[in-house]
């Protein structure tokens, strides 16, 4: 019941700043589409290395630890109940072999053990579902945290597009000068630490 946490999250940050010069672009249907450029006519793009962001962002690590604690608690509960059921099943088997119980008692005990096994399987499925829901909620919190910061960041820095860069992503190459990872991590952590103190 291991949960892959947040690494698989796709963070596509299309951040458009306001108050810049407009440029008209003709489409195939002769319609005019408006796109925004910086005052100098540039369309600045940058990228963030997601592995470094997840490794160094304090809020991400807090969310990850929280989910791991929930997973560990669920596993402990399930393991405890499983061991208890196994012990009861072994005790039942011993009594059957030694003929210490009647056939009616054996039938009733076997039915109880089967019902308990089904309840345990249902509990496992419910815990798995709950962990998946929790992971989804935490993913959303992480996405909201990063995207809200980038909206603020791009207004000041005049970036039009910030891409996630990771192994297996659609970005095949990105120049080092477009890498704003460390700056973003610092800004996110500074904001998080300030909000955490309030």
C-alpha positions, 0 to 999 in steps of 0.5 A: 500500500505504498503511495507515490507522493506528489512526484508524479504531479504535473505542474504546468505553469502558464503565468501571464503578466499584465499591463504589457504591450499587445501584439496581434497574431493572424490565425489560419481562419483570418481571425485576430488573436491577441497575445501579450509581449513585454515592452521590448517585444520579448516573450520571456520563458523560464523553467523550474527543475521539479526534482530540486523544488520538491527536495528543497521546498519546506511545505512539500516536505511537510506535506510528504511527512504528513502523508507518510505518517497517515500511511504508517498509521494505516499499515500499523492498524492493518498489521495488528488486526491481521496478526490477531486474525492469524492468531485466531485462525491458528488457534482454531486450526489447533482445536480442530486437529485436537478435536477440542471443539464440536462440529457445530462450534467449528462451523460457527468459528469458521464463519466468524473468521471468514467474516472477520477476514472480509471486514479486514479486506474492506478496511484495507480498501477503505484505508487505501481509498482514504490515502488516495483522497488525502494525497489528492488534497495535498497535491492540490495544496502544493499546486495552489501554493506554487502557482499562487507564488508564481502569479506574484513572481511573474508580475515582478519578473515579467515572465510569460511562461514558466515550465516544469523541467524533469526527467521524462518531461516534454522539454528536451533542452533548456539553457542554464540561463533560463533556470530559475529553480533556486530563486523560486525555491528561496521565494517559496520557502521565505513565504512559507516560513513567514506564514508559518510564524503567523 
